[in-house]
Each structure stands twice: as structure tokens, then as C-alpha cells.
């Protein structure tokens, strides 16, 4: 059984430095989409970080995922991870949430 998490990604360096690693970060996230664990991701506005929504076994699993992100490996960002229970959701999410 897995749970849904919102990962708040906070940049620790100027956005110009973050952009230098953005392609690697997105390639890493693509692997999460291929595994079926990520639902959505993207930058916040203003561009001081991002948001990732995913399904993980538990918070430790979400933290392990975050620590392998090139942003974290290069000390460009840190994750704040929140578990939540989607009591109400659009029907389109049902199959994702039941996996």
C-alpha cells in the first residue's frame, strides 16, 4: 500500500545555478513517471522552488527518492515532504491512487 505525498522543493542557490542542473533533474523525475510513482511536478511561481506530487510506500521512501535528485545531490535544493490522504479527488485519479 502506498500513500500520496506533496514534496515542496526549495532552491538553496540562485535560479541561474539551478537551471544548470534542470535537465538532469527532469531526467530523474522522468524515471519516477516511468515507474508510475509520480503524478505531477513543476516549478512554483515565483521560481524559488517546485512541487512534486507522488505516491510512495511511506515518508522514508519519499525521502530516499528526494536524496537521489540531482538538485539535492548538488546542494541546489532541499525537499519538505508532506503526506496527505486524498479524501476527495477527481475520478481520473482513481486508478493512480489505487495502485
C-alpha positions as CSV (number, residue, x, y, z in Angstrom):
1,X,0.0,0.0,0.0
2,X,1.3,3.5,-0.8
3,X,0.4,7.0,0.3
4,X,0.2,10.3,-1.5
5,X,2.9,12.9,-0.8
6,X,3.4,16.6,-1.8
7,X,7.1,17.4,-2.0
8,X,7.9,21.1,-1.7
9,X,11.3,21.7,-3.4
10,X,13.0,24.8,-2.1
11,X,16.0,26.2,-4.0
12,X,19.1,26.8,-1.9
13,X,21.0,28.6,-4.7
14,X,20.2,31.3,-7.2
15,X,17.9,30.2,-10.0
16,X,20.7,30.6,-12.6
17,X,22.6,27.8,-10.9
18,X,19.5,25.6,-10.6
19,X,19.0,26.0,-14.4
20,X,22.4,24.4,-15.0
21,X,21.1,21.1,-13.5
22,X,17.5,21.4,-14.6
23,X,17.8,18.9,-17.5
24,X,19.3,16.3,-15.1
25,X,16.6,16.9,-12.5
26,X,13.9,16.4,-15.1
27,X,15.5,13.2,-16.4
28,X,15.5,11.9,-12.8
29,X,11.8,12.8,-12.5
30,X,11.0,11.1,-15.8
31,X,12.2,7.8,-14.2
32,X,9.6,8.4,-11.4
33,X,6.9,8.8,-14.0
34,X,8.0,5.7,-15.8
35,X,7.8,3.7,-12.5
36,X,4.3,5.1,-12.0
37,X,5.1,6.8,-8.7
38,X,4.8,10.5,-9.8
39,X,1.6,12.3,-10.7
40,X,2.8,15.9,-11.4
41,X,5.7,18.2,-11.0
42,X,6.8,21.7,-11.9
43,X,8.2,25.0,-10.7
44,X,6.5,27.3,-8.3
45,X,5.8,30.9,-9.3
46,X,8.0,32.8,-8.4
47,X,10.7,30.3,-9.3
48,X,12.0,29.8,-5.8
49,X,11.4,26.1,-5.9
50,X,9.0,23.4,-7.2
51,X,6.3,21.0,-6.3
52,X,6.2,17.2,-6.9
53,X,3.2,15.1,-6.2
54,X,3.9,11.4,-5.9
55,X,2.9,8.0,-4.4
56,X,5.4,6.4,-2.1
57,X,5.4,3.5,0.4
58,X,6.0,5.9,3.3
59,X,7.8,9.1,4.1
60,X,11.2,7.3,4.3
61,X,10.6,6.1,0.7
62,X,9.8,9.7,-0.4
63,X,12.9,11.0,1.4
64,X,15.1,8.3,-0.3
65,X,13.6,9.5,-3.7
66,X,14.4,13.1,-2.8
67,X,18.0,12.4,-1.8
68,X,18.8,11.0,-5.3
69,X,17.5,14.1,-7.1
70,X,20.4,15.9,-8.8
71,X,19.2,19.1,-7.2
72,X,19.8,17.6,-3.8
73,X,23.0,15.8,-4.8
74,X,24.5,19.1,-5.8
75,X,23.1,21.0,-2.8
76,X,20.9,23.2,-5.0
77,X,17.6,22.4,-3.3
78,X,16.0,20.6,-0.4
79,X,12.7,18.8,-0.1
80,X,10.0,19.3,2.5
81,X,7.7,16.3,2.3
82,X,4.1,16.1,3.4
83,X,1.9,13.0,3.4
84,X,-1.8,13.6,2.8
85,X,-5.0,11.5,2.4
86,X,-7.0,12.5,-0.7
87,X,-10.5,12.1,0.7
88,X,-12.0,13.8,-2.3
89,X,-10.4,13.7,-5.8
90,X,-11.3,13.7,-9.5
91,X,-12.3,10.3,-10.9
92,X,-9.3,10.5,-13.2
93,X,-7.0,9.9,-10.2
94,X,-8.7,6.7,-9.0
95,X,-6.5,4.3,-10.9
96,X,-3.3,6.2,-9.8
97,X,-4.4,6.2,-6.2
98,X,-5.4,2.5,-6.1
99,X,-2.0,1.2,-7.4
